[in-house]
Amino acid sequence: MKKADVAIVGGGIAGLTAAVYAAKAGKQTVLIEKQVRMGGRAITNQKNGVYFNMGGHALYFGDAWETFRGFGLSLQGNKPSIDAYGIWKGTLKTLPTNVRSLLATPLVSWKGKMEFAAWLTKLGKLDTRLYDRVSLREWIEGQIKDPMVRHIFYSLLRTASYVVAPDLQAAGPALGQLKNALKGVLYLDRGWGETVEELRQLASRLGVACLTDNKAVSIGHDQGKVNHVLCDNGLKIIAGSIIVAAPLEEAYRLVPRAESTALHTWKEQAIPVTAACLDVALRRLPKPKQQFVYGIDQTVFLSNQSRAAYLSEDGSQVISLLKYQGEETNARQDLLELEQTLDLVQPGWRNELAAKQYLPKITVFHDFMHIKRKENPGPAVPEIEGLYVAGDWASHGELLVDAATASAKRAVRHILARTETEGIPEDEYGGAVSNL
Ligand SMILES: Cc1cc2nc3c(=O)[nH]c(=O)nc-3n(C[C@H](O)[C@H](O)[C@H](O)COP(=O)(O)OP(=O)(O)OC[C@H]3O[C@@H](n4cnc5c(N)ncnc54)[C@H](O)[C@@H]3O)c2cc1C
């Protein structure tokens, strides 16, 4: 048996972030992770000297970046160039991503180019929250006249948000993410695993007990208050505040009588988003100029992450391909489509192959902001005092890993408010904490 002020279930980015914040605020914190290493979907696997993330990962200049910077993490890596191609009717064409490529592209008519240019300018100032209850399709069809510009916007917004559900996806958060993407992104050296490791070390230095290879099996609560986490090896952690930073389905399973809590609503309204991911390391690029490709009439994406990050010991180029999946998925068909995309962009790639990873169906996030959502999940589970949730599904408008860090901060802030701890001194944490 162990005692803690705060127990956190799940050692992905959300759990690690929550652990660091709680420990910095002086809370005795225990972090429980069922796998042998921390990181969840942000781990990096090494294969033949190549660093593969769990599918292509880019760090946007959003909440997670601010949070990590506030923690003093190194975030080594670079911004990739945004010179891109689009796949349209089986061929590669210059994709407009700035004024130069807009002038050059044969994809869009002159009238369309004018409209596209106007949108590039307008987007920067757009108050995207006005479109939180409007579907993406409604926004695009209502705002954009040129059919090709519409296609390109669908493609850009899909790539920024990973979602293929234009009738359900709320336009506001997707537009916000696109606005963010236009500032550029970071590809991280040696993959996201480096950042996870730095987070883990920081948590440990702050005194967090990081328990890996420990699966939580239930969260005890009595008379409307949480009191412990039980692990499958019999370990019991007594805590007055518990943050579940595991996937939503798991949170639901862990909490006895979850059906009579808000967890039920959150589970019922959730729409998970998945992708098929093919990552290849090529000794040489057959077509060195073709490194960044958006599907326009196909839901695929390709990026050579090595153009901005150190991802292999021997200089192999690490290319990430994604197929954004809708409701229907087919592992073999998706692989075929991704390989055909590589045939188009890097013909002869098979002769250069140094390493490969295929993830047929991985959950990118367990829920997102869609127009059928009744309420935003968390941070508190109102029916059970001391119980909180965090994770990329507990978004209040943020997307991807930004939702993981933002929800973790919301949960810790509630704990601090509830336990009447004084606020966190801002200077200790840097700017990111002022949002706590
Ligand atoms: C293919 C792909 C591409 C992505 N691309 C990007 C991108 O470009 N940019 C971006 O910002 N984000 C991206 N993401 C999203 C990003 O990886 C996630 O948002 C983030 O890693 C989620 O962190 P989390 O802590 O919420 O969840 P997770 O990483 O899922 O962590 C949950 C943890 O809980 C643990 N756990 C579960 N049940 C238990 C239990 N019973 N007991 C103990 N532990 C338990 C799990 O093992 C896991 O470690 C991508 C994700 C994928 C899959």
The ligand as an SDF file (V2000), in Angstrom:
LIG
                    3D

 53 58  0  0  0  0  0  0  0  0999 V2000
   -0.5130    8.2890  -35.8310 C   0  0  0  0  0  0  0  0  0  0  0  0
   -0.5480    9.4280  -34.8810 C   0  0  0  0  0  0  0  0  0  0  0  0
   -0.1060   10.6530  -35.2800 C   0  0  0  0  0  0  0  0  0  0  0  0
   -0.1430   11.7410  -34.3950 C   0  0  0  0  0  0  0  0  0  0  0  0
    0.3280   12.9320  -34.8060 N   0  0  0  0  0  0  0  0  0  0  0  0
    0.3330   13.9690  -33.9720 C   0  0  0  0  0  0  0  0  0  0  0  0
    0.8610   15.2150  -34.3770 C   0  0  0  0  0  0  0  0  0  0  0  0
    1.3660   15.3590  -35.4850 O   0  0  0  0  0  0  0  0  0  0  0  0
    0.8100   16.2500  -33.5160 N   0  0  0  0  0  0  0  0  0  0  0  0
    0.2420   16.1270  -32.2880 C   0  0  0  0  0  0  0  0  0  0  0  0
    0.1860   17.1000  -31.5590 O   0  0  0  0  0  0  0  0  0  0  0  0
   -0.2680   14.9450  -31.8660 N   0  0  0  0  0  0  0  0  0  0  0  0
   -0.2360   13.8790  -32.6860 C   0  0  0  0  0  0  0  0  0  0  0  0
   -0.7300   12.6730  -32.2730 N   0  0  0  0  0  0  0  0  0  0  0  0
   -1.4420   12.6040  -31.0020 C   0  0  0  0  0  0  0  0  0  0  0  0
   -0.5210   12.3990  -29.8140 C   0  0  0  0  0  0  0  0  0  0  0  0
    0.3100   11.2970  -29.9840 O   0  0  0  0  0  0  0  0  0  0  0  0
   -1.4530   12.1640  -28.6390 C   0  0  0  0  0  0  0  0  0  0  0  0
   -2.3450   13.2560  -28.5200 O   0  0  0  0  0  0  0  0  0  0  0  0
   -0.7590   12.0290  -27.3000 C   0  0  0  0  0  0  0  0  0  0  0  0
    0.3610   11.1990  -27.3730 O   0  0  0  0  0  0  0  0  0  0  0  0
   -1.8060   11.4720  -26.3470 C   0  0  0  0  0  0  0  0  0  0  0  0
   -1.3390   11.4580  -25.0440 O   0  0  0  0  0  0  0  0  0  0  0  0
   -2.2790   10.9530  -23.8610 P   0  0  0  0  0  0  0  0  0  0  0  0
   -1.4650   10.9880  -22.6480 O   0  0  0  0  0  0  0  0  0  0  0  0
   -3.5550   11.6970  -23.9030 O   0  0  0  0  0  0  0  0  0  0  0  0
   -2.6840    9.4460  -24.2260 O   0  0  0  0  0  0  0  0  0  0  0  0
   -1.7870    8.1290  -24.3900 P   0  0  0  0  0  0  0  0  0  0  0  0
   -0.5190    8.4260  -25.0720 O   0  0  0  0  0  0  0  0  0  0  0  0
   -2.6710    7.1070  -25.0110 O   0  0  0  0  0  0  0  0  0  0  0  0
   -1.4520    7.7120  -22.9050 O   0  0  0  0  0  0  0  0  0  0  0  0
   -2.3080    6.9630  -22.1020 C   0  0  0  0  0  0  0  0  0  0  0  0
   -1.4480    6.0460  -21.2510 C   0  0  0  0  0  0  0  0  0  0  0  0
   -2.2850    5.3740  -20.3200 O   0  0  0  0  0  0  0  0  0  0  0  0
   -1.7610    4.0670  -20.1550 C   0  0  0  0  0  0  0  0  0  0  0  0
   -2.8190    3.2390  -19.5640 N   0  0  0  0  0  0  0  0  0  0  0  0
   -3.9880    2.8700  -20.1440 C   0  0  0  0  0  0  0  0  0  0  0  0
   -4.7070    2.1250  -19.3040 N   0  0  0  0  0  0  0  0  0  0  0  0
   -3.9890    2.0280  -18.1550 C   0  0  0  0  0  0  0  0  0  0  0  0
   -4.1940    1.3530  -16.9180 C   0  0  0  0  0  0  0  0  0  0  0  0
   -5.2890    0.6270  -16.6690 N   0  0  0  0  0  0  0  0  0  0  0  0
   -3.2310    1.4630  -15.9600 N   0  0  0  0  0  0  0  0  0  0  0  0
   -2.1040    2.1870  -16.1770 C   0  0  0  0  0  0  0  0  0  0  0  0
   -1.8520    2.7980  -17.3590 N   0  0  0  0  0  0  0  0  0  0  0  0
   -2.7830    2.7250  -18.3240 C   0  0  0  0  0  0  0  0  0  0  0  0
   -1.3530    3.6820  -21.5560 C   0  0  0  0  0  0  0  0  0  0  0  0
   -0.4590    2.5920  -21.5800 O   0  0  0  0  0  0  0  0  0  0  0  0
   -0.7380    4.9840  -22.0550 C   0  0  0  0  0  0  0  0  0  0  0  0
    0.6520    5.0320  -21.8070 O   0  0  0  0  0  0  0  0  0  0  0  0
   -0.6860   11.5830  -33.1150 C   0  0  0  0  0  0  0  0  0  0  0  0
   -1.1100   10.3100  -32.7040 C   0  0  0  0  0  0  0  0  0  0  0  0
   -1.0370    9.2530  -33.5580 C   0  0  0  0  0  0  0  0  0  0  0  0
   -1.4790    7.9170  -33.0880 C   0  0  0  0  0  0  0  0  0  0  0  0
  1  2  1  0
  2  3  1  0
  2 52  2  0
  3  4  2  0
  4  5  1  0
  4 50  1  0
  5  6  2  0
  6  7  1  0
  6 13  1  0
  7  8  2  0
  7  9  1  0
  9 10  1  0
 10 11  2  0
 10 12  1  0
 12 13  2  0
 13 14  1  0
 14 15  1  0
 14 50  1  0
 15 16  1  0
 16 17  1  0
 16 18  1  0
 18 19  1  0
 18 20  1  0
 20 21  1  0
 20 22  1  0
 22 23  1  0
 23 24  1  0
 24 25  2  0
 24 26  1  0
 24 27  1  0
 27 28  1  0
 28 29  2  0
 28 30  1  0
 28 31  1  0
 31 32  1  0
 32 33  1  0
 33 34  1  0
 33 48  1  0
 34 35  1  0
 35 36  1  0
 35 46  1  0
 36 37  1  0
 36 45  1  0
 37 38  2  0
 38 39  1  0
 39 40  1  0
 39 45  2  0
 40 41  1  0
 40 42  2  0
 42 43  1  0
 43 44  2  0
 44 45  1  0
 46 47  1  0
 46 48  1  0
 48 49  1  0
 50 51  2  0
 51 52  1  0
 52 53  1  0
M  END
$$$$
